[in-house]
Amino acid sequence: MARPLFDASQYDWSRPVDSYWESQRDTLPAVTQSALMRDETTEVAIIGGGYCGLSAAYHLARAGIEVCVLEAGPIGWGASGRNGGFCSIGASFLGASELTALFGEAETLSFYRVLVDAVRTVEQLALEESIDIRRQGDGVWTFAHKAKRLRELQSQAQILERIGVACEVVTKAGFEARAFRCDEQYGALFESAGFGLGPLAFCSGLARAAATRGATLHARSLVTSWRREGGTHLLVTASGTVRAKRVIVAGNGWLPEELCPALAGRVMPVLSNINVTRPLSEDELHRQGWKTEAPASNTRAHLAYLRLLPDKRLLFGGRGDTTGTPAGGTAMRALLERRMGKLFPALKDVEITHSWRGFIAATMRLTPAVGELPDDPSVSYAFGCHGNGVAFMTWAGRELAKRIAGTAGGLPAPLRGLPARFPLPSLRLWQLRAILARAWLEDALL
């Protein structure tokens, strides 16, 4: 296996993730996910058992297409089981005005329609398959860390309103009256499309639904090699093989670049870190003026994202570590504690009970990629959801299934084709460090 970009501990699929969500795994419905122990044949093999892979498996099985999922760890081990649980519009680091400048108004509107449809896809799956996603809130907040950042929120609101999404830009006082008191906010955007959920609960429910429909799921089945043999693909694990006519690569931040050279160098994995507090008292919440269960994030490039969980714990996340080492995780935990205390003085010394991290995936063009390899259309891919994968990757899995079944339409321009490779891919961490340093400067000046 090629040398990983981050510390090897971030790729140890045998270790459970010490997350708040993982501590609740035993309360979720059981999912059959035995390791691959023999040689199997299927129509479609999927590398990755997260939202994208499971959604693709579910929709392929519903269409009567034989499908097998291979996940390196337990189902939901990656970002799909450890994210912040924001089911919301997003999937790009570009704002509405930047997308319009690059792709034109019509394609940008089409892209946003996909993002809204992605949120609706999660809602529909949960309803149809009776998945208890532990939903919270009806809408999502984005609050401006400087007054001048309200302009970009207004641009976002205008785009969303044009495609029928109710939204509202409120003043500083308006946000405080409806959400919470914060020492760094100058107004906010409220989007009606979106909510919070339990990410592992949704992932496990999606896995159960896929298996019930006939998909085969194999956990703890790391693909160690992949080769073509005639008109088929052969995926090899430690204790078995899968032969398939088609392959879907659904690794996102853990994209297995060594297995598929055509995808190598096209993803920038970025560590996202999350702290969760002990349950907050009513007095603590009152002193901070907390009134909402809707997820929220700010406009900083080094964003903070947060939500009040059902048991009154505060989830608080952000980015910054470029090592993946245990020491880097300890430093990020402390940094997030300081950030939380700065935003919410009443919660400055609240105990942190859980702290963990995982990869999001960025691309050179700062938008996702969905489709088939140009030189081998039997290989499909979806990656680069830029930290907003709950809804988008669920939608992307459904889209890939439709494309394989021959029932898909066209894709908006921001999603089409492979993004360019990062220059000098082996030095991507140094590029990431430069990007993060620039982000600190932008947060201070813009």
Secondary structure, DSSP 4 states (H G I P E B T S, - for coil): -PPPSS-GGGG-TTSPP--TTGGGGGGSPP---PPP-SEEEEEEEEE--SHHHHHHHHHHHHTT--EEEE-SSSTT-SHHHHS--EEES---SS-HHHHHHHH-HHHHHHHHHHHHHHHHHHHHHHHHTT-----B-SSEEEE-SSGGGHHHHHHHHHHHHHTT--EEEE-HHHHHHHS---SS-S-EEEESSEEE--HHHHHHHHHHHHHHTT-EEE-S----EEEEETTEEEEE-SS-EEEEEEEEE--GGG--TTT-GGGTT--EEEEEEEEEESPPPHHHHHHTT----S-EEES-SS--EEEE-TTSPEEEEEE--SS-SHHHHHHHHHHHHHHHHHH-GGGTTPPEEEEEEEEEEE-TTSS-EEEEETTEEEEEEEE--TT-HHHHHHHHHHHHHHHHHT---PPPGGGSSPPPPPSSGGGHHHHHHHHHHHHHHHHHH-
